[in-house]
Amino acid sequence: MGITDSVLKHRRKMMETQAKLTAEKAAQYAAQNERLEQRVRVLERIVTDKGIVVAEEIESLRDKPLN
């Protein structure tokens, strides 16, 4: 195996590693985005539901874990 083959093999491995890291990061962003969307839906419901006591709803949300 020549130097060129070694360099290409190394670059391919680096690209594969980078692709895996990028995929993991994308999955993390997707999960975070889902959590934020859920929180926005709850906040929209609080704002639009006039029968709910806003302070109590906010306090109950603070007690829930973010994950």
Summary of the structure (lengths in Angstrom):
residues: 67
radius of gyration: 23.1
end to end distance: 49.4
largest distance: 74.9
contacts: 121
relative contact order: 0.07
helix: 84%
strand: 0%
